[in-house]
Every structure is written in C-alpha cells, then in structure tokens.
Amino acid sequence: MTIVLLTPVFVVIAFMAFQAAMWTNARTEARAAARDAAVLVARFGAQPDDVEVSTRAALDGTSSLDVIDVDVPTLQEIGVAGVVSVTVTARANGILVGTSTEVSVTEAVPFEEFRP
C-alpha cells in the first residue's frame, strides 16, 4: 500500500527535478550567447547589428529556447557608457504545455576598442 502511495509522489518530484534542469540549461545557453555577443563587440570590433542577427540565429537553432529578443546597444550607446551590455530574452520550454518560463539574461563587458 505504501508503494502505491509513494510512486506518484516520486514521479512528481523526479519531473520537477528534470524541469529545473531544463530551465537551468536554457538560462546557461542564453547567458553564453549574451556573453559571446558582448565580447565580439567589445573586444573584436564587430558591428552590433551583425552580432544581434548572428546571436539570434545561433539561439534559434537550440531546442530549449524560443528567442523573444536580443538587445545589443548601438556604437553610440557603447561609447557613452563604456560598456557593452547585451540582453537575451527567451522562453525556456517545459516538459508539458504550460510549463515554459521566460528567461532574461544580461551580460556586460567593458568596451576595449579593437586594435589591429
């Protein structure tokens, strides 16, 4: 009798742990993409518009994220702030319909200007 009662509890707890791992992986993917984008602009002199498009394309290829927005500041904003701050907003998919959540990650890197 005890096994019959504990089985559903164990299944729910196991699914909750798996769901948390999926959301954590999605957040890590978004953070890595935001960091890469910020570094490309801050240290390698890439154009913000090009980086925004390539970051969105790279994230669209992942199965755990649905990209909502990739925000890369313009060169003028970067010049004023001295920092490249990239924000990636996406929806992390869930195991079941209705269990997805929105993930927003911001990574900032000091602007060091590209020197060939």
N, C-alpha and C positions, 0 to 999 in steps of 0.2 A: 504494500500500500504506500509506503514512504517513497519508493522509487517512482511510482506513478505520479506522485505529487511534486517530486523534485525535478523530474525531467523537463516540464515546461519552464520552470524557473531557470534551470541550467541553459536551456536553449535561448531564452531571452537574454540572459547575461552574456552568452557567447556571441550572439548577434550584436549586442551593444558594444562589446569589445572590438569586433570586426568593423563596425560602423565608425567607431572612434579612430581606428587605424586608417580607414579610408579617408576620413576628413583630414587627419594629420598629414597623410601623404599628399593630398591635394594642396594643402597650405604650403608644404615644403616645395612642391613644384612651382607654385605661384611665387614664392619667395626667391627661389633660384632664378626664375625668369626675370623678376624685377631687378635682382642684383646684377645679373648679366647685362641687362639693358642699361642700367646706370653706369656700369664700368665701361661699356662700349662708348657711351657719350663722354663721360668724364675723363677717361684716360686715353682713348684711342681716336677721339675726334670724329666719331660717327655722327651723321645727321640725325637729330631727334625724330623726324618724321619717318625716316627709313628704319630706325630702331623700333619704333612703335609698330610699324607694319610687320617686321620680321618677328617681333616678340608675340604679337597676336597670332601669326601663322604658326609659330612653334607651339604655342599653347593650344591652338585649335586641334592639333594632332594628338593631344593626350586624351585618354578616355575618362580620366577622373575629373576633368574640368570643362565647364562651359563658360567661355570668356565673355564677360559683360563689358569691361572697359580696360584699356591700357593707357595710362596717363603719363606721358613724358613731357617735361617742361620745354619751352622754346629756348633757343640760344640766348635771347634777350633776358628771359626769366632766370636762366642759369647764371648769366653774367652779373645780375643784380644780387642774387642770393649767394653765389659762390659754391653752390651745392647742386648736384643732380639728384633729384628726388623722384623716383619712379613708383607709381602706384598701380598695382594689378588688382582688379576686382573681378571675381569669377564665382560661379556657382559650383560647389562641390557636390557631385552626385551621391546619392544614397543607395542603400540596398533595396529599399522599397520606394514606391512612388510616394512623394510627400516627405521623404526624409533627407532631402538635399538641403544644403545650407549655403549662405553667401559667405565668401572668403574675401577679405580685403587686406592686402599686404603692401607696405611701403618700405622701400629701401633707399637710403641716401648715401651718396659717395661725394667727397669733396672734388670740386672741379679743378683739374690739374693742367688743363690745356695740353693739347697734343704738340709734341716737339719731334719733328722728324729727325 
